[in-house]
Amino acid sequence: METFLILKIIFVIGVVIALYAVARNLDIIRIILIYWKDLILRK
């Protein structure tokens, strides 16, 4: 039971870190998506 609790806590911390990383890089992700959209629609 304790192992499951520890794994759950580690998973929650991992999700928080992943969301923080995505939030920090949202502008970069948006620029990349706009670039790909322009590349596809140009043809």
LINDA-V611587 format. One record per run of one state. SS is the DSSP state (h for helix, s for strand, l for the rest). FROM is the first residue (numbers start at 1). TO is the last residue. If there is no record, write none. Layout:
SS;FROM;TO
SS;FROM;TO
This chain:
l;1;1
h;2;24
l;25;25
h;26;42
l;43;43
